[in-house]
Amino acid sequence: MNKNVVQSNPLSKTGGTLPLSSKEVTATPFSLAEDRTQPCSPKGVENELSKPTLYVEANKSQYVEKVVMDQEKFDKRFGYRRINISLGRKMYYHFNKIRRWGKYEWLDFTRDCIPILRWLPEYRREWLCTDIFGGLMVSILSVPQGLAYGYLAGVPAIHGLYTSIYLSFLYVVFGSSKHAAPGAFAIIAMMVGTVVEDVLTVHDVVPEKEIPGFCCSPKGGGGNNTGEALDVVMSVTMLVGVWQIIFGLLNAGILAVWLSEYLVKGLMGGAAIHVVTSQIKSMTGLKNLPGTSEPFGLITFYSCLIKQVTHINLPVLIISTVSVAFLLISAYVFDPILKKWCSKFKFPMELLLVVYGTVGMKLLDNTRWTLAEKVPVVGEVPFGLYSPRIPSMKHITSMLGHSMSIAIISFAIHIALAKLIAKQMQYQVNSNQEWFALGAMHFVSSFFGCFAGGSSLGRSLMQVKFGTHSQISTLVAAFMLVIVVFGASKLIVTLPNAVLAAIVRYRIERPYSNHLPQYSAD
């Protein structure tokens, strides 16, 4: 046995042990105290027994006692000096440190803040073909998803494409992940749509015509007053960007340590229920249904839905049911067959539904089978990109709490996905830089008619499957969406909203988490 650990106690044979004073603790902080062999007075024994002790096992038949030091004794023993530095002194210290930086320190700092300056000079020419092809495949998936998520956010569907375009361009410059595909995201779009419902009260929108027998009416939304809804969406997106930049300045990237796999899955699972519920209104054609953002909103929603079953719009229900059926057939029949030939490809059923839905409604127009008056469609779409403007902060006080929750959840889902992929592909992601990247994305894009978004699981995994090496693939996908906005925006006028609702519902109910490794905070 180690001599520094314990010495034999002559009283151990009689079954007794004597406590030790703090002066008799050995110099080594983790060594055991020496036994006392000198007798002590009853008063001394009483004083020593009143001190906190820790029983340490010396061997299988003998125990000794060690005094537990408090923080003050520990600091005094080992010479540790604690200094309470105020926030002002910390800022003054860092300011003086920055003043002494040379050109190399400033260059390294700039590269950390703008990661594209670091990885673009190291880009290899042989990666270009793979990145371009991966970006083209991602753009095919981004078109129907962007349209569907724009409709989910309570604004015209084309704004979903605007969001995917601007968020992608900005993340290529400021993001540190090689495979994260930012853009419109279902869960965040649903939260933005909830803000529109909460902010735009009944007095802000033109109420829909009441239908006899209906038990509920919606609180409000962006469908009847597009300009007001868009203003709310742009304002809350700007606030989300401001919150995320503030969190980045506070070094809140450490929060990523607490984002376990179970937390993210639980968060996405709960939000998925709300997203699916929100699309029932568009899939059934029912107009006067309440929102789900209020307490017990889900119970109220489904209670009203059951009472209004007889008022379901049958053509809308048929279109949405057929769309979901084709999406399931594609997932469970076409994709497994295609996987045998090439595992990287996925059958583009979402894009085909958008094309066939638009063409079908156009062909039935001005015929006896026309559905123009029965089936809601996307409607007129502006040509080109949205003209930049400063959003009105009319409802800023009622949006502060919503914007903070959206900022945190957007980061949580994004950083969890980015770290999952980075661990699989063996590279590092800067959590604190991701706060700045998301903040810059949302703050700048809010002036261009965009809503808050995040990294899509499906699009990001598609980039991994195609073996892309950098954010060049995201850049290619953004350029393809620009072409769609300028060239094909007029062609989706007759696209049924039920098709978009079916795509949202299918995407939420079919998660991709099984394709990823277990999440770790490493």
Solvent accessible surface area in square Angstrom, and as a share of the most:
residue,aa,sasa,rsa
1,M,154,0.69
2,N,88,0.45
3,K,180,0.76
4,N,107,0.55
5,V,45,0.26
6,V,13,0.07
7,Q,100,0.44
8,S,99,0.64
9,N,11,0.06
10,P,79,0.50
11,L,72,0.36
12,S,43,0.28
13,K,190,0.80
14,T,111,0.65
15,G,69,0.67
16,G,29,0.27
17,T,65,0.38
18,L,45,0.22
19,P,8,0.05
20,L,4,0.02
21,S,18,0.12
22,S,39,0.25
23,K,189,0.80
24,E,68,0.31
25,V,18,0.11
26,T,32,0.19
27,A,89,0.69
28,T,74,0.43
29,P,47,0.29
30,F,181,0.75
31,S,14,0.09
32,L,15,0.08
33,A,1,0.00
34,E,85,0.38
35,D,24,0.12
36,R,53,0.19
37,T,87,0.51
38,Q,127,0.56
39,P,117,0.74
40,C,47,0.28
41,S,63,0.41
42,P,115,0.73
43,K,149,0.63
44,G,24,0.23
45,V,39,0.22
46,E,121,0.54
47,N,79,0.41
48,E,23,0.11
49,L,109,0.54
50,S,92,0.60
51,K,70,0.30
52,P,90,0.56
53,T,46,0.27
54,L,95,0.47
55,Y,143,0.54
56,V,36,0.21
57,E,107,0.48
58,A,16,0.12
59,N,53,0.27
60,K,197,0.84
61,S,103,0.67
62,Q,31,0.14
63,Y,116,0.44
64,V,5,0.03
65,E,16,0.07
66,K,31,0.13
67,V,6,0.04
68,V,73,0.42
69,M,52,0.23
70,D,76,0.39
71,Q,94,0.42
72,E,136,0.61
73,K,89,0.38
74,F,90,0.37
75,D,21,0.11
76,K,175,0.74
77,R,89,0.32
78,F,80,0.33
79,G,67,0.65
80,Y,122,0.46
81,R,197,0.72
82,R,143,0.52
83,I,96,0.49
84,N,148,0.76
85,I,83,0.42
86,S,61,0.39
87,L,131,0.65
88,G,48,0.46
89,R,147,0.54
90,K,99,0.42
91,M,123,0.55
92,Y,146,0.55
93,Y,126,0.48
94,H,101,0.45
95,F,118,0.49
96,N,32,0.16
97,K,93,0.39
98,I,65,0.33
99,R,169,0.62
100,R,173,0.63
101,W,69,0.24
102,G,34,0.33
103,K,151,0.64
104,Y,156,0.59
105,E,81,0.37
106,W,115,0.40
107,L,85,0.42
108,D,70,0.36
109,F,93,0.39
110,T,50,0.29
111,R,90,0.33
112,D,65,0.34
113,C,50,0.30
114,I,50,0.25
115,P,14,0.09
116,I,30,0.15
117,L,80,0.40
118,R,90,0.33
119,W,50,0.18
120,L,83,0.41
121,P,103,0.65
122,E,125,0.56
123,Y,46,0.17
124,R,137,0.50
125,R,214,0.78
126,E,122,0.55
127,W,59,0.21
128,L,74,0.37
129,C,105,0.63
130,T,46,0.27
131,D,0,0.00
132,I,69,0.35
133,F,86,0.36
134,G,0,0.00
135,G,0,0.00
136,L,59,0.29
137,M,40,0.18
138,V,4,0.02
139,S,6,0.04
140,I,57,0.29
141,L,12,0.06
142,S,4,0.02
143,V,17,0.10
144,P,0,0.00
145,Q,2,0.01
146,G,1,0.01
147,L,1,0.00
148,A,0,0.00
149,Y,9,0.04
150,G,0,0.00
151,Y,71,0.27
152,L,17,0.08
153,A,0,0.00
154,G,23,0.22
155,V,7,0.04
156,P,48,0.30
157,A,3,0.03
158,I,1,0.00
159,H,7,0.03
160,G,0,0.00
161,L,2,0.01
162,Y,1,0.00
163,T,0,0.00
164,S,3,0.02
165,I,1,0.00
166,Y,33,0.13
167,L,0,0.00
168,S,6,0.04
169,F,54,0.23
170,L,31,0.16
171,Y,0,0.00
172,V,3,0.02
173,V,50,0.29
174,F,54,0.23
175,G,1,0.01
176,S,27,0.17
177,S,2,0.02
178,K,86,0.37
179,H,5,0.02
180,A,0,0.00
181,A,3,0.03
182,P,4,0.02
183,G,0,0.00
184,A,0,0.00
185,F,17,0.07
186,A,3,0.02
187,I,4,0.02
188,I,1,0.00
189,A,0,0.00
190,M,21,0.10
191,M,34,0.15
192,V,0,0.00
193,G,10,0.09
194,T,28,0.16
195,V,1,0.01
196,V,1,0.01
197,E,51,0.23
198,D,31,0.16
199,V,9,0.05
200,L,0,0.00
201,T,53,0.31
202,V,81,0.47
203,H,173,0.77
204,D,42,0.22
205,V,13,0.08
206,V,103,0.59
207,P,95,0.60
208,E,55,0.25
209,K,179,0.76
210,E,108,0.48
211,I,61,0.31
212,P,117,0.74
213,G,73,0.70
214,F,27,0.11
215,C,60,0.36
216,C,26,0.16
217,S,58,0.37
218,P,33,0.21
219,K,73,0.31
220,G,12,0.11
221,G,19,0.18
222,G,5,0.05
223,G,73,0.70
224,N,74,0.38
225,N,50,0.26
226,T,58,0.34
227,G,49,0.47
228,E,43,0.19
229,A,0,0.00
230,L,13,0.06
231,D,22,0.11
232,V,3,0.01
233,V,1,0.00
234,M,0,0.00
235,S,0,0.00
236,V,0,0.00
237,T,0,0.00
238,M,25,0.11
239,L,15,0.08
240,V,0,0.00
241,G,0,0.00
242,V,56,0.32
243,W,58,0.20
244,Q,0,0.00
245,I,56,0.29
246,I,67,0.34
247,F,32,0.13
248,G,2,0.02
249,L,128,0.64
250,L,127,0.63
251,N,96,0.49
252,A,11,0.08
253,G,8,0.07
254,I,110,0.56
255,L,66,0.33
256,A,2,0.02
257,V,83,0.48
258,W,169,0.59
259,L,18,0.09
260,S,48,0.31
261,E,24,0.11
262,Y,175,0.66
263,L,92,0.46
264,V,14,0.08
265,K,93,0.39
266,G,48,0.46
267,L,57,0.28
268,M,50,0.22
269,G,36,0.35
270,G,34,0.33
271,A,14,0.11
272,A,20,0.16
273,I,99,0.50
274,H,56,0.25
275,V,0,0.00
276,V,21,0.12
277,T,0,0.00
278,S,39,0.25
279,Q,5,0.02
280,I,22,0.11
281,K,69,0.29
282,S,18,0.12
283,M,20,0.09
284,T,14,0.08
285,G,19,0.18
286,L,5,0.03
287,K,118,0.50
288,N,1,0.01
289,L,4,0.02
290,P,21,0.13
291,G,18,0.18
292,T,17,0.10
293,S,44,0.29
294,E,86,0.38
295,P,112,0.71
296,F,161,0.67
297,G,5,0.05
298,L,50,0.25
299,I,115,0.58
300,T,59,0.34
301,F,5,0.02
302,Y,84,0.32
303,S,49,0.31
304,C,4,0.03
305,L,26,0.13
306,I,128,0.65
307,K,135,0.57
308,Q,0,0.00
309,V,78,0.45
310,T,126,0.73
311,H,81,0.36
312,I,46,0.24
313,N,38,0.20
314,L,114,0.57
315,P,33,0.21
316,V,2,0.01
317,L,62,0.31
318,I,93,0.47
319,I,36,0.18
320,S,0,0.00
321,T,78,0.45
322,V,70,0.40
323,S,4,0.03
324,V,30,0.17
325,A,44,0.34
326,F,93,0.39
327,L,1,0.01
328,L,79,0.39
329,I,74,0.38
330,S,3,0.02
331,A,5,0.04
332,Y,147,0.56
333,V,70,0.40
334,F,75,0.31
335,D,22,0.11
336,P,58,0.36
337,I,95,0.48
338,L,58,0.29
339,K,129,0.55
340,K,170,0.72
341,W,212,0.74
342,C,43,0.26
343,S,71,0.46
344,K,91,0.39
345,F,78,0.32
346,K,51,0.22
347,F,58,0.24
348,P,52,0.33
349,M,13,0.06
350,E,3,0.01
351,L,49,0.24
352,L,51,0.25
353,L,18,0.09
354,V,6,0.04
355,V,68,0.39
356,Y,144,0.55
357,G,17,0.16
358,T,15,0.09
359,V,72,0.41
360,G,29,0.28
361,M,18,0.08
362,K,129,0.55
363,L,131,0.65
364,L,64,0.32
365,D,56,0.29
366,N,144,0.74
367,T,55,0.32
368,R,204,0.74
369,W,154,0.54
370,T,55,0.32
371,L,41,0.20
372,A,63,0.49
373,E,175,0.79
374,K,118,0.50
375,V,3,0.02
376,P,68,0.43
377,V,51,0.29
378,V,32,0.18
379,G,21,0.20
380,E,142,0.64
381,V,5,0.03
382,P,70,0.44
383,F,127,0.53
384,G,4,0.03
385,L,60,0.30
386,Y,46,0.18
387,S,82,0.53
388,P,86,0.54
389,R,90,0.33
390,I,139,0.71
391,P,3,0.02
392,S,55,0.35
393,M,61,0.27
394,K,139,0.59
395,H,35,0.15
396,I,64,0.32
397,T,115,0.67
398,S,60,0.39
399,M,1,0.01
400,L,75,0.37
401,G,56,0.54
402,H,58,0.26
403,S,0,0.00
404,M,70,0.31
405,S,45,0.29
406,I,1,0.01
407,A,0,0.00
408,I,73,0.37
409,I,34,0.17
410,S,1,0.01
411,F,4,0.02
412,A,8,0.07
413,I,8,0.04
414,H,1,0.00
415,I,0,0.00
416,A,2,0.02
417,L,9,0.04
418,A,0,0.00
419,K,31,0.13
420,L,24,0.12
421,I,1,0.00
422,A,4,0.03
423,K,97,0.41
424,Q,83,0.37
425,M,76,0.34
426,Q,163,0.72
427,Y,35,0.13
428,Q,161,0.72
429,V,15,0.09
430,N,75,0.38
431,S,17,0.11
432,N,37,0.19
433,Q,12,0.06
434,E,0,0.00
435,W,1,0.00
436,F,61,0.25
437,A,0,0.00
438,L,0,0.00
439,G,0,0.00
440,A,18,0.14
441,M,0,0.00
442,H,0,0.00
443,F,72,0.30
444,V,58,0.33
445,S,0,0.00
446,S,0,0.00
447,F,47,0.19
448,F,49,0.20
449,G,1,0.01
450,C,0,0.00
451,F,0,0.00
452,A,0,0.00
453,G,0,0.00
454,G,2,0.02
455,S,1,0.01
456,S,7,0.04
457,L,27,0.13
458,G,8,0.07
459,R,5,0.02
460,S,0,0.00
461,L,7,0.04
462,M,23,0.10
463,Q,1,0.00
464,V,23,0.13
465,K,87,0.37
466,F,9,0.04
467,G,27,0.26
468,T,3,0.02
469,H,68,0.30
470,S,6,0.04
471,Q,4,0.02
472,I,25,0.13
473,S,0,0.00
474,T,4,0.02
475,L,50,0.25
476,V,26,0.15
477,A,5,0.04
478,A,1,0.01
479,F,111,0.46
480,M,62,0.28
481,L,3,0.02
482,V,32,0.18
483,I,107,0.54
484,V,38,0.22
485,V,0,0.00
486,F,87,0.36
487,G,59,0.57
488,A,31,0.24
489,S,2,0.01
490,K,107,0.45
491,L,122,0.61
492,I,20,0.10
493,V,35,0.20
494,T,30,0.17
495,L,0,0.00
496,P,2,0.01
497,N,16,0.08
498,A,2,0.01
499,V,4,0.03
500,L,1,0.00
501,A,0,0.00
502,A,0,0.00
503,I,0,0.00
504,V,0,0.00
505,R,61,0.22
506,Y,8,0.03
507,R,18,0.07
508,I,27,0.14
509,E,98,0.44
510,R,65,0.24
511,P,92,0.58
512,Y,25,0.09
513,S,36,0.23
514,N,143,0.73
515,H,105,0.47
516,L,20,0.10
517,P,48,0.30
518,Q,120,0.53
519,Y,23,0.09
520,S,32,0.21
521,A,43,0.33
522,D,142,0.74
